[in-house]
Amino acid sequence: MELEDVVKFHGHLCPGLVIGYRVATYAADKFKDRAEDEELVVIVENKSCSVDAIQVVNGCTFGKGNLVFRDLGKHVYTFFKRGNPEALRISINPRQRREDPRYNELFPKVRNGTATDEEKEEFKQRHAERGLAILEIPDEELFTATNVEIEPPEKAMVYRSIACAECGEETMETRLRVKNGQMVCLSCFEGHDI
């Protein structure tokens, strides 16, 4: 897979996506294949743009059950093959970022919706340039790759769906709760909408 394939899937070029691309291609080189089913698994410890690159390059997805999310807010990715406790843990190293006062000025404006069209375009360009700069960082400077042993998570289980007695929405049976003698989804059980 090329970076262009990842950008097409994600929608834009950014530093997080390039980090994910670098991690994904490194892992692909080590494991020599892309997951067709659940044979290659990754545990990601963040929900950043980087995860989109891993889905495209490594074929690990939530739908197949071979993309496991742990909400730790860390750029750490652990790859392994089902049935093998040996895994590859890749963690992004702290790095020196080139100081760009204009980027730092534009970032909050874009995030809070107060940027002009010109400022949005300038930010997009600077954001892409920061991403492309990550392509030039040698692997050993960008991340640390360590062989580790892990207890692999269980394979994804498929359960039937049942209609919630209150809202009528199909819900995985393991996520239903009993409320007033009826099976209801978690949202209805807890009394709030998403």
C-alpha positions as CSV (number, residue, x, y, z in Angstrom):
1,M,0.0,0.0,0.0
2,E,1.2,3.5,-0.8
3,L,0.6,6.6,1.3
4,E,-1.8,7.8,-1.4
5,D,-4.1,4.8,-0.6
6,V,-4.1,5.7,3.0
7,V,-4.8,9.4,2.3
8,K,-7.7,8.5,0.0
9,F,-9.2,6.4,2.8
10,H,-8.7,8.9,5.5
11,G,-9.6,12.0,3.5
12,H,-6.5,14.2,4.1
13,L,-2.8,14.1,4.8
14,C,-1.8,14.8,8.4
15,P,1.0,14.0,10.9
16,G,-1.1,11.3,12.7
17,L,-1.9,9.5,9.5
18,V,1.8,9.5,8.4
19,I,2.8,8.1,11.9
20,G,0.2,5.3,11.4
21,Y,1.5,4.7,7.9
22,R,5.1,4.4,9.1
23,V,4.0,2.0,11.9
24,A,1.8,0.0,9.6
25,T,4.4,-0.5,6.9
26,Y,7.0,-1.4,9.5
27,A,4.7,-4.1,10.9
28,A,3.8,-5.3,7.4
29,D,7.4,-5.8,6.6
30,K,8.0,-7.8,9.8
31,F,4.9,-10.0,9.4
32,K,5.0,-10.3,5.6
33,D,1.3,-10.2,5.0
34,R,-1.9,-8.3,5.3
35,A,-4.8,-9.7,7.3
36,E,-7.4,-11.3,5.1
37,D,-9.3,-12.5,8.1
38,E,-8.2,-12.4,11.8
39,E,-4.8,-13.9,11.5
40,L,-2.9,-10.6,12.1
41,V,-4.1,-8.6,15.1
42,V,-3.2,-5.1,16.4
43,I,-3.9,-3.6,19.7
44,V,-4.0,0.2,19.4
45,E,-3.8,2.5,22.4
46,N,-5.3,5.6,20.8
47,K,-8.1,6.7,18.5
48,S,-6.1,9.0,16.3
49,C,-5.7,9.3,12.6
50,S,-2.9,6.8,12.7
51,V,-5.4,3.9,13.2
52,D,-6.9,4.6,9.7
53,A,-3.5,3.8,8.2
54,I,-3.3,0.5,10.1
55,Q,-6.7,-0.5,8.8
56,V,-5.7,0.1,5.2
57,V,-2.2,-1.2,5.2
58,N,-2.5,-4.1,7.6
59,G,-6.1,-5.1,7.0
60,C,-7.0,-4.9,10.7
61,T,-10.5,-3.7,11.4
62,F,-13.1,-3.5,14.1
63,G,-15.5,-5.5,11.9
64,K,-13.1,-8.5,11.6
65,G,-12.3,-8.3,15.3
66,N,-8.5,-7.9,14.7
67,L,-8.4,-4.3,15.6
68,V,-8.5,-4.0,19.4
69,F,-8.8,-0.5,21.0
70,R,-7.5,0.3,24.4
71,D,-8.2,4.0,25.3
72,L,-4.9,4.9,26.9
73,G,-4.1,7.9,24.7
74,K,-0.7,6.6,23.7
75,H,0.9,6.2,20.3
76,V,1.5,2.5,21.0
77,Y,0.6,-0.4,18.6
78,T,1.1,-4.1,19.4
79,F,0.9,-6.5,16.4
80,F,0.8,-10.3,16.7
81,K,-0.4,-13.4,14.9
82,R,-3.3,-15.4,16.4
83,G,-2.0,-18.4,18.2
84,N,1.5,-16.9,18.8
85,P,2.2,-15.1,22.1
86,E,5.2,-13.3,20.5
87,A,4.2,-9.8,19.5
88,L,5.8,-6.6,18.1
89,R,5.2,-3.5,20.3
90,I,5.8,-0.2,18.5
91,S,5.8,3.0,20.5
92,I,6.4,6.5,19.1
93,N,9.4,8.2,20.5
94,P,9.2,11.8,21.8
95,R,10.5,14.0,19.0
96,Q,11.7,17.5,18.4
97,R,9.0,19.3,16.4
98,R,10.0,22.2,14.3
99,E,8.5,25.3,16.0
100,D,6.0,27.0,13.7
101,P,4.4,29.9,15.4
102,R,1.9,30.4,12.5
103,Y,0.8,26.8,12.7
104,N,0.3,27.2,16.5
105,E,-1.7,30.3,15.9
106,L,-4.0,28.7,13.2
107,F,-4.5,25.4,15.0
108,P,-7.0,26.6,17.7
109,K,-8.9,28.8,15.1
110,V,-9.4,25.8,12.9
111,R,-10.5,23.6,15.8
112,N,-13.0,26.1,17.2
113,G,-14.4,27.1,13.8
114,T,-13.3,30.7,13.7
115,A,-10.7,30.4,10.9
116,T,-11.3,32.1,7.6
117,D,-11.3,30.1,4.4
118,E,-7.8,31.4,3.7
119,E,-6.6,30.4,7.2
120,K,-8.1,26.9,6.8
121,E,-6.3,26.4,3.5
122,E,-3.0,27.7,5.0
123,F,-3.4,25.4,8.0
124,K,-4.2,22.4,5.7
125,Q,-1.0,23.0,3.8
126,R,1.1,23.4,6.9
127,H,-0.5,20.3,8.5
128,A,0.3,18.3,5.4
129,E,3.9,19.5,5.3
130,R,4.3,18.4,9.0
131,G,3.0,15.0,8.0
132,L,5.4,14.7,5.0
133,A,8.3,15.6,7.2
134,I,7.6,12.5,9.3
135,L,8.4,10.4,6.3
136,E,12.0,11.6,6.5
137,I,12.6,10.5,10.1
138,P,14.6,7.2,10.4
139,D,12.6,4.4,12.0
140,E,14.9,4.2,15.0
141,E,14.3,7.9,15.7
142,L,10.6,7.8,15.1
143,F,9.7,4.8,17.2
144,T,10.9,2.0,19.4
145,A,10.0,-1.5,18.2
146,T,10.2,-4.2,20.9
147,N,9.5,-7.9,20.7
148,V,7.2,-8.8,23.7
149,E,5.1,-11.7,24.8
150,I,1.4,-11.1,25.4
151,E,-1.8,-12.9,26.3
152,P,-3.7,-12.4,23.1
153,P,-7.3,-11.3,23.4
154,E,-10.0,-13.8,22.4
155,K,-11.3,-13.9,18.9
156,A,-14.3,-11.7,18.2
157,M,-17.5,-13.4,19.1
158,V,-20.6,-13.0,16.9
159,Y,-23.9,-12.8,18.9
160,R,-27.4,-12.4,17.7
161,S,-29.2,-9.1,17.8
162,I,-32.5,-8.5,19.6
163,A,-34.8,-5.5,19.4
164,C,-34.8,-3.3,22.5
165,A,-38.2,-3.3,24.1
166,E,-38.1,0.5,24.5
167,C,-36.5,2.0,21.4
168,G,-36.8,-0.9,19.1
169,E,-33.2,-0.8,17.9
170,E,-31.4,-4.0,17.2
171,T,-28.8,-4.6,20.0
172,M,-26.2,-7.3,20.5
173,E,-27.7,-9.7,23.1
174,T,-24.7,-9.4,25.4
175,R,-25.4,-5.7,25.7
176,L,-29.0,-5.9,26.7
177,R,-30.2,-5.4,30.3
178,V,-33.4,-6.2,32.1
179,K,-35.6,-3.1,33.0
180,N,-39.0,-3.6,34.4
181,G,-39.0,-7.2,33.2
182,Q,-38.1,-6.3,29.6
183,M,-34.8,-6.6,27.6
184,V,-33.5,-3.1,26.8
185,C,-30.4,-1.6,25.3
186,L,-27.8,0.2,27.4
187,S,-29.0,3.6,26.3
188,C,-32.6,2.9,27.4
189,F,-31.4,1.1,30.6
190,E,-29.3,4.1,31.6
191,G,-31.9,6.6,30.5
192,H,-29.9,8.6,28.0
193,D,-29.5,9.0,24.3
194,I,-26.1,9.1,22.5
